[in-house]
Amino acid sequence: MINNLKKYLNEEQDPKSVEKIIEKVNDLLTNGETLEYIAVQNKPAINISPDSIVLTNKRIIFFRSKSFGLVTDFQDYLWKDVAESHISETILGSTFKMTAVSGFVETIDYIPKSQARKLYQYAQAKEEEMIEFRRQKELEDKRATSGGITVNTQPDQTEPKQDTPKPSKDPMETLMKLKAYLDNELISAEDYEAKKKEILARM
């Protein structure tokens, strides 16, 4: 087990705490999700079960111990739901602060400075990925919306050619031509009367 822990102990994380966290995280990992980094709280006072922050390739997880370590509460956020992260350093360690897209804020204090910086570096890289992800999604949504409008307007553009009648000629001229057709027996009297009614109705 210690060999599996080594890559999570580079910034002097407590091995026992990390081992407990890994056991809990392994039960939470989804398909294709990998554990990337673990930061463990280091309060100046004795802390049997410190809080911790776990980074995976898919999300950030905040673990908090309650009831003297008998209960562990966790809150997780997908990287796409993380708006920004910050660290503030003091003599006794750093406070890591994450703000979600929803506006909700998570903080854990007394994170050793070296661990907090690693958290920040990884979170920043993920934030940049998500900014690009959101930008691409916004572009795709705009293209889809634009495409929908184009598709809808194409029939309208063809309608004048198909459905709009050509401008009618002078009604009197048309009536005179119809009368000439009738006189020359090119149309019947019934056709003449029907067409004449149509033309007079439009006048």
C-alpha positions as CSV (number, residue, x, y, z in Angstrom):
1,M,0.0,0.0,0.0
2,I,2.9,2.4,0.8
3,N,4.1,2.2,-2.8
4,N,0.6,3.5,-4.0
5,L,0.9,6.3,-1.4
6,K,4.3,7.6,-2.5
7,K,3.1,9.8,-5.3
8,Y,0.7,11.6,-2.9
9,L,3.4,12.2,-0.2
10,N,5.7,14.6,-2.2
11,E,4.7,17.6,-0.1
12,E,5.0,16.0,3.3
13,Q,1.4,14.8,3.6
14,D,0.7,12.6,6.6
15,P,0.8,9.0,5.3
16,K,-1.9,7.7,7.7
17,S,-4.3,10.5,6.7
18,V,-3.6,10.0,3.0
19,E,-4.2,6.2,3.3
20,K,-7.5,6.8,5.0
21,I,-8.5,9.3,2.3
22,I,-7.5,7.0,-0.5
23,E,-9.7,4.2,0.9
24,K,-12.7,6.6,1.0
25,V,-12.0,8.1,-2.4
26,N,-11.7,4.8,-4.2
27,D,-15.3,4.1,-3.3
28,L,-16.3,7.4,-5.0
29,L,-14.4,7.2,-8.2
30,T,-16.5,6.8,-11.3
31,N,-15.6,5.1,-14.6
32,G,-12.5,6.7,-16.1
33,E,-11.8,8.9,-13.1
34,T,-8.3,9.0,-11.6
35,L,-7.0,10.4,-8.4
36,E,-4.5,13.2,-9.1
37,Y,-3.6,14.9,-5.8
38,I,-4.3,15.0,-2.1
39,A,-3.8,17.9,0.2
40,V,-4.2,17.4,4.0
41,Q,-4.9,20.0,6.6
42,N,-2.2,20.5,9.2
43,K,-3.6,22.5,12.2
44,P,-1.2,23.7,14.9
45,A,-3.3,21.8,17.5
46,I,-3.7,18.1,17.6
47,N,-6.1,17.0,14.8
48,I,-6.8,13.3,14.7
49,S,-8.8,13.4,11.5
50,P,-7.8,16.5,9.4
51,D,-9.8,17.9,6.6
52,S,-8.5,17.3,3.1
53,I,-8.9,18.3,-0.5
54,V,-8.8,15.7,-3.3
55,L,-8.3,16.4,-6.9
56,T,-9.3,14.0,-9.7
57,N,-9.3,14.4,-13.4
58,K,-13.0,15.0,-13.2
59,R,-13.7,16.9,-10.0
60,I,-12.5,18.5,-6.8
61,I,-13.7,16.9,-3.5
62,F,-13.7,18.5,-0.1
63,F,-13.5,16.0,2.8
64,R,-14.4,17.2,6.3
65,S,-14.2,15.1,9.5
66,K,-17.0,15.3,12.1
67,S,-17.6,13.7,15.5
68,F,-13.9,13.3,16.2
69,G,-13.2,11.6,12.9
70,L,-16.0,9.1,13.3
71,V,-18.0,10.7,10.4
72,T,-16.6,12.1,7.2
73,D,-18.6,14.6,5.1
74,F,-17.7,15.3,1.6
75,Q,-18.7,17.8,-1.1
76,D,-17.6,17.5,-4.7
77,Y,-17.7,19.7,-7.8
78,L,-17.1,18.8,-11.4
79,W,-14.4,20.9,-12.9
80,K,-16.9,22.5,-15.3
81,D,-18.8,23.8,-12.3
82,V,-15.8,25.5,-10.7
83,A,-15.6,29.2,-11.5
84,E,-12.3,30.1,-9.8
85,S,-9.9,29.1,-7.0
86,H,-7.6,31.1,-4.7
87,I,-5.0,30.6,-2.0
88,S,-4.1,33.0,0.8
89,E,-0.9,32.3,2.8
90,T,-0.2,33.0,6.5
91,I,2.6,31.9,8.8
92,L,0.7,28.8,9.9
93,G,-0.3,27.7,6.4
94,S,-2.7,28.5,3.6
95,T,-6.4,28.8,3.1
96,F,-7.7,27.3,-0.2
97,K,-10.8,28.8,-1.5
98,M,-13.0,27.6,-4.4
99,T,-15.9,29.4,-5.8
100,A,-18.4,27.4,-7.8
101,V,-20.2,28.7,-10.9
102,S,-23.4,28.7,-8.8
103,G,-21.6,31.2,-6.4
104,F,-21.2,28.7,-3.6
105,V,-17.8,29.0,-1.8
106,E,-15.8,26.2,-0.2
107,T,-12.8,26.8,2.0
108,I,-10.3,24.7,4.0
109,D,-7.6,26.4,6.1
110,Y,-4.3,25.3,7.5
111,I,-3.2,23.6,4.3
112,P,0.6,23.5,4.1
113,K,1.8,26.1,1.7
114,S,3.5,23.7,-0.7
115,Q,0.3,21.6,-0.9
116,A,-1.8,24.6,-1.4
117,R,0.3,25.8,-4.3
118,K,0.0,22.4,-5.9
119,L,-3.8,22.6,-5.5
120,Y,-3.8,26.0,-7.0
121,Q,-1.6,25.0,-10.0
122,Y,-3.7,22.0,-10.8
123,A,-7.0,23.9,-10.3
124,Q,-5.8,26.8,-12.6
125,A,-4.9,24.3,-15.3
126,K,-8.4,22.8,-15.1
127,E,-10.0,26.2,-15.0
128,E,-8.3,27.1,-18.3
129,E,-9.5,23.9,-19.8
130,M,-13.0,24.6,-18.7
131,I,-12.9,28.2,-20.0
132,E,-12.0,26.8,-23.4
133,F,-14.7,24.1,-23.0
134,R,-17.4,26.7,-22.2
135,R,-16.2,28.9,-25.1
136,Q,-16.4,26.0,-27.6
137,K,-19.8,25.0,-26.2
138,E,-21.0,28.6,-26.6
139,L,-19.8,28.7,-30.2
140,E,-21.5,25.4,-30.9
141,D,-24.7,26.7,-29.4
142,K,-24.5,29.9,-31.5
143,R,-23.8,27.9,-34.7
144,A,-26.8,25.6,-33.9
145,T,-29.0,28.6,-33.3
146,S,-27.7,30.4,-36.4
147,G,-28.2,27.2,-38.4
148,G,-31.7,26.8,-37.2
149,I,-32.6,30.3,-38.4
150,T,-31.0,29.7,-41.8
151,V,-33.0,26.5,-42.2
152,N,-36.2,28.2,-41.2
153,T,-35.7,31.2,-43.5
154,Q,-34.8,29.2,-46.7
155,P,-38.4,28.3,-47.4
156,D,-39.4,31.9,-47.0
157,Q,-36.8,33.0,-49.5
158,T,-38.2,30.6,-52.1
159,E,-41.8,31.4,-51.5
160,P,-41.9,34.6,-53.6
161,K,-40.8,32.5,-56.6
162,Q,-43.4,29.8,-56.0
163,D,-46.4,31.3,-54.3
164,T,-46.4,35.1,-54.9
165,P,-48.4,35.9,-58.0
166,K,-46.9,38.0,-60.7
167,P,-48.1,41.6,-60.7
168,S,-51.4,41.8,-62.5
169,K,-51.7,43.9,-65.7
170,D,-54.1,46.8,-66.1
171,P,-57.6,45.4,-65.5
172,M,-59.1,47.3,-68.4
173,E,-56.5,46.0,-70.8
174,T,-57.0,42.4,-69.6
175,L,-60.8,42.8,-70.0
176,M,-60.3,44.1,-73.6
177,K,-58.1,41.2,-74.4
178,L,-60.6,38.7,-73.0
179,K,-63.4,40.4,-75.1
180,A,-61.2,40.0,-78.2
181,Y,-60.7,36.3,-77.3
182,L,-64.4,35.9,-77.0
183,D,-65.1,37.7,-80.3
184,N,-62.6,35.5,-82.1
185,E,-64.2,32.5,-80.4
186,L,-60.9,31.6,-78.7
187,I,-62.8,31.3,-75.3
188,S,-66.3,30.4,-74.5
189,A,-68.9,32.9,-73.1
190,E,-68.8,31.0,-69.8
191,D,-65.0,31.4,-69.6
192,Y,-65.3,35.1,-70.5
193,E,-67.9,35.7,-67.7
194,A,-65.9,33.8,-65.1
195,K,-62.7,35.6,-65.9
196,K,-64.5,39.0,-66.0
197,K,-65.9,38.4,-62.5
198,E,-62.4,37.6,-61.2
199,I,-60.9,40.7,-62.7
200,L,-63.8,43.0,-61.5
201,A,-63.5,41.5,-58.0
202,R,-59.9,42.5,-57.8
203,M,-60.6,46.1,-58.9
